[in-house]
């Protein structure tokens, strides 16, 4: 058993933050041998129950759950920060040419450790990632994540039309490759597979139908794609699928809307789309830095709350401009104020943090497994230094409430705040 004494942040079942200024976190092997949270709470209440257990005392620091990135592109690691007029030109000019290089396993193997190290450096202990259309890209990323003991969900992109040579795949082969990758990687250690149509316009009806058949055959795998990100993209999707009520309904028609289905962006929705998300259990990966960078629009938090469907935060690198969850949370705060409807809403700091941890775990169907520090959760956690920079230290010293403390970190924090990370109870790196 390992024990740590510091301030402690976790979340109750209703999403509210629970904070102990002097907390105790105990970690021990669970029934499967994997390190899990044994107990978490105030030092005063818990310490008498564990006499003789050695405690690592970390005064002035905060223990918090590892962040979860609901949507990020592994092959776009080196695409981040590439200027373009909008989504579709950005794909053509930068993304597709770079992703074509991932056909070679040797190249993918050089990028995988860079990608995973960057996530961990920024406190992201679980990610759901797009690979390229090449099986080698999945093998490279999964193998690298397995060595690190990470919980990772990833999938080979499906795109058999309207895609340039080098990334366009062949329908039947792409589905056979997907099934082979599911069998190879899904459920191995902490790895999971996601069936990954890039977005509806890049997939033929036969490919989408095949993806839906695989989703039915393997109900515990995930599904990930993009939807309603950009108005030009939406017009294109409606031209290609004229019988569908909406862009989102295209996926419903092919059996791709269910629990463990994560759709990035979900910006240009109406209430019927929101009700479809709610009724199927699908979730939105809100990607505010990407949406701002590409000029796509603003996720409607008011609509999501009013109808009530699952959502969590994502970097969407390389359209997103940072791997860092603090930058993503701050962008989400600004987006909430703007919104698709007026007036906007002011997202509470604790809610922003929840969207990137326990709320993201709920979106993945992994609540109670990751994203929290409640008993039974896997021991993926961070040690945060709230005084990592001089300005942050001044701000935190004047914080009069938990919201003020958390928002100081959101507004002023970066990777320097992440002092240490543990993966399944083992120090990362």
C-alpha positions, -999 to 999 in steps of 0.1 A, spaced: 0 0 0 12 35 -8 -1 66 10 2 103 1 -6 133 22 -14 166 4 -44 187 -6 -68 164 -24 -93 171 -53 -119 146 -64 -156 145 -75 -189 134 -60 -214 114 -80 -233 146 -89 -202 161 -104 -195 185 -76 -159 190 -64 -148 175 -31 -116 192 -17 -96 184 14 -70 210 22 -51 183 42 -60 150 25 -49 114 24 -48 92 -6 -42 55 -2 -34 32 -32 -32 -6 -32 -36 -34 -57 -72 -42 -67 -87 -76 -74 -70 -78 -108 -37 -67 -94 -39 -32 -109 -33 -3 -85 -65 14 -74 -76 40 -49 -81 23 -15 -93 53 4 -94 91 -1 -104 118 23 -92 141 51 -60 132 69 -77 136 102 -105 112 95 -85 85 76 -50 84 92 -61 66 124 -74 37 102 -40 30 87 -14 28 115 21 19 104 16 28 67 44 49 54 31 82 41 48 105 16 40 140 28 37 166 0 29 200 18 17 228 -4 8 204 -33 -25 191 -47 -33 155 -56 -58 154 -84 -72 128 -109 -53 125 -142 -69 144 -171 -88 126 -199 -86 139 -235 -117 127 -253 -105 135 -288 -70 139 -301 -52 130 -334 -20 110 -330 -8 116 -366 -13 154 -363 14 158 -336 35 178 -360 5 196 -376 -3 216 -345 0 254 -352 -4 252 -390 -24 282 -403 -52 278 -428 -84 295 -440 -107 269 -424 -113 232 -417 -114 218 -452 -83 238 -466 -64 229 -434 -71 192 -440 -59 194 -476 -28 215 -471 -14 200 -439 -32 171 -424 -36 146 -453 0 150 -466 14 145 -431 -9 115 -423 2 97 -455 36 93 -438 21 70 -412 18 42 -438 53 32 -426 55 16 -392 90 29 -387 78 65 -390 48 60 -368 72 44 -342 92 76 -341 61 98 -334 43 76 -309 66 83 -279 66 120 -287 28 121 -287 24 100 -255 52 119 -237 35 152 -246 2 140 -232 18 129 -199 39 160 -196 6 179 -196 -11 156 -171 -33 136 -196 -33 100 -183 -61 87 -207 -68 97 -243 -91 86 -271 -71 91 -302 -75 90 -340 -47 72 -358 -43 75 -396 -59 52 -421 -30 29 -419 -30 -1 -395 7 5 -388 -2 37 -371 -25 19 -347 1 -8 -340 27 18 -332 6 38 -308 -9 9 -290 24 -8 -285 40 24 -271 10 30 -248 11 -6 -236 48 -2 -226 38 28 -205 8 11 -189 -15 38 -202 -52 35 -206 -56 45 -243 -85 41 -268 -76 44 -304 -86 34 -339 -76 33 -376 -94 60 -396 -119 49 -422 -120 71 -453 -126 54 -486 -137 84 -507 -131 121 -512 -96 116 -498 -63 120 -515 -40 92 -525 -19 81 -495 -47 83 -470 -77 70 -490 -84 34 -481 -102 5 -498 -137 -3 -484 -135 -40 -478 -99 -40 -468 -104 -11 -443 -132 -31 -426 -111 -62 -425 -82 -42 -410 -105 -27 -384 -117 -61 -372 -82 -75 -371 -71 -45 -350 -100 -49 -326 -90 -86 -321 -53 -76 -317 -57 -47 -293 -91 -43 -277 -90 -53 -240 -52 -59 -240 -40 -45 -207 -55 -10 -205 -61 -6 -242 -94 -2 -261 -103 1 -297 -125 27 -313 -142 22 -347 -133 54 -364 -150 68 -395 -131 100 -401 -163 119 -409 -194 109 -429 -184 127 -461 -151 108 -463 -169 74 -460 -190 56 -486 -224 41 -475 -208 7 -478 -180 16 -454 -204 32 -429 -227 2 -431 -197 -21 -424 -186 1 -395 -221 -2 -380 -220 -40 -384 -187 -41 -366 -201 -19 -338 -230 -44 -334 -206 -74 -334 -183 -58 -308 -206 -39 -285 -179 -31 -259 -156 -12 -284 -159 25 -288 -170 46 -318 -155 79 -326 -160 104 -354 -166 141 -362 -200 158 -367 -214 193 -372 -180 210 -369 -181 234 -398 -210 248 -419 -193 240 -452 -188 204 -440 -225 202 -430 -237 213 -464 -214 187 -480 -228 160 -457 -264 169 -465 -256 168 -503 -241 133 -499 -268 119 -476 -300 138 -487 -323 113 -470 -309 119 -435 -327 144 -413 -294 159 -402 -256 153 -403 -258 136 -369 -287 114 -382 -264 100 -409 -245 81 -381 -278 69 -365 -289 54 -399 -258 32 -399 -260 20 -363 -232 42 -350 -251 60 -323 -249 43 -289 -232 42 -256 -194 46 -260 -199 66 -292 -179 99 -290 -186 126 -316 -162 155 -317 -174 191 -320 -213 188 -321 -214 226 -327 -242 232 -352 -270 212 -335 -307 216 -331 -327 203 -302 -336 171 -321 -299 164 -326 -294 170 -288 -323 146 -280 -307 120 -303 -274 123 -284 -293 119 -251 -315 90 -261 -286 69 -276 -261 76 -248 -236 91 -273 -214 119 -260 -198 151 -274 -160 157 -273 -160 195 -269 -129 209 -286 -128 247 -279 -92 255 -289 -97 238 -322 -131 254 -329 -116 288 -322 -85 282 -343 -104 270 -373 -133 294 -369 -158 266 -367 -181 280 -341 -190 277 -304 -203 246 -286 -237 254 -272 -234 246 -235 -268 260 -227 -284 236 -252 -264 207 -239 -275 214 -204 -312 221 -213 -316 188 -232 -291 169 -211 -265 148 -230 -231 137 -221 -201 158 -230 -165 163 -220 -134 182 -230 -108 175 -257 -77 190 -271 -83 180 -308 -46 184 -315 -36 192 -343 -65 215 -350 -64 222 -313 -36 245 -303 -24 229 -271 -21 195 -254 -25 213 -221 -59 208 -203 -56 242 -185 -56 259 -219 -86 238 -230 -106 246 -199 -99 283 -202 -110 282 -239 -142 263 -229 -149 290 -203 -147 317 -230 -168 296 -254 -195 292 -227 -198 329 -223 -202 333 -261 -223 302 -269 -246 297 -298 -275 314 -280 -276 346 -259 -271 351 -231 -241 327 -227 -234 309 -195 -205 311 -170 -191 276 -165 -180 270 -129 -143 262 -125 -152 229 -108 -174 220 -137 -147 227 -162 -123 205 -143 -150 178 -141 -155 179 -179 -118 170 -183 -118 142 -157 -148 125 -142 -172 139 -167 -150 127 -196 -149 93 -179 -187 93 -178 -188 101 -215 -166 71 -222 -187 48 -201 -158 45 -176 -171 65 -147 -159 49 -115 -129 35 -134 -108 66 -143 -111 103 -140 -116 104 -102 -99 96 -69 -128 78 -52 -123 42 -38 -121 16 -66 -108 40 -93 -77 31 -111 -47 50 -96 -40 75 -124 -33 108 -106 -13 139 -106 7 160 -82 1 197 -89 22 226 -78 -2 256 -74 28 279 -70 47 267 -102 52 302 -115 56 335 -96 23 350 -109 3 318 -101 18 317 -67 6 353 -60 -29 345 -73 -33 313 -54 -21 329 -22 -51 353 -24 -77 326 -34 -106 328 -10 -125 297 -22 -121 265 -41 -135 281 -72 -110 309 -70 -82 283 -65 -92 262 -95 -98 291 -118 -64 305 -109 -49 272 -121 -71 272 -152 -63 308 -162 -26 308 -154 -15 272 -154 5 253 -179 26 221 -180 48 235 -152 20 229 -128 22 191 -134 50 181 -110 44 144 -112 20 118 -127 13 83 -116 -1 56 -141 -19 28 -124 0 37 -92 35 38 -109 53 71 -114 53 80 -151 86 83 -168 
